[in-house]
Amino acid sequence: MSQFTKKGQPPSHKTPFEKIEQCRQMRTDGMTYAHIAQIAHIGESTVKRYTKDIPLVQKKPLPTNRVTSLLAAWPVAQ
């Protein structure tokens, strides 16, 4: 747990280690700080404190309409 504290100071928070790990996993999965905070019911600054070393990897959004995305992939003969 000391890997999450600053300058070797004992943690002054009451956030459970399991919740911190959950937040870190959600950040690894590509979620934003705000979304993680909402799901975990903790402050956004708390999420940032424990996940700032994990870069946000934007995942490709799923198409809203599969037919439209398939049609867009094929050129239309004119």
N, C-alpha and C positions, 0 to 999 in steps of 0.2 A: 504494500500500500504506500510505501514511502516514495515510489516512483511518481506519485501524483502531487506530492507536496513541494512547496517552494523552499529552496535554500536549506533543506534538511530540517525544517520546522515541523513539529507535530501537527497533524491536521486539526484545524479549528472548525471543521464542518461536521454536520450530522448526516450527510448524504451517505447512505449505505454503499459499501463497496460493490455490491451486486448491481445497484442502480447505475453506478459509474460505468461498470463494464457493459451494461445494457446500452447506455448512451454511446459508448465508444463503438459498439457493434453497429448501432443505427447510423452513426456517422460514417463508418466504413462502408455501409450499404448505400451511401449517397444522400442521406437525409440532411436537411438544413438545420442550423441551430434552433430556429424557431419551431420547426416541426418536432424535433426531438424534445424540446422543452415542453411542448404541449402534450405529447404522448406520455412523457415521464413525470409530468406534474411537478417540475422544478423550474427554476428561473433560467432564462436564456444565458445569463452571465455564468451560471454554474455549469451549464453545458459547455460553454466556450472554455472555461477554465480546465476542464478535464478532456476536451477533445480537440484543442487547438493544434495539436501536433499531427492530426489526421487531415490530409487534404480532402476537399470535396471533389468527388469524381462525378461529373454529370453523366447520368445514364441516359441512353437514347430513349425518348418518350415513346410509348406505344401508340400506334396509329389509332385515331378515333373511329375510323371507319375502314375496315379491311378492304372492302371493294374499291373504295376511293384510292387507297394506297396502292393496290394492285394495278389499277388503271393508270395511275400516275407513273408507274414503273415502265409501262409499255408505250412506245411512241404511237401516235395515232396517224394513220395514213390519210393524206389529204388529196 
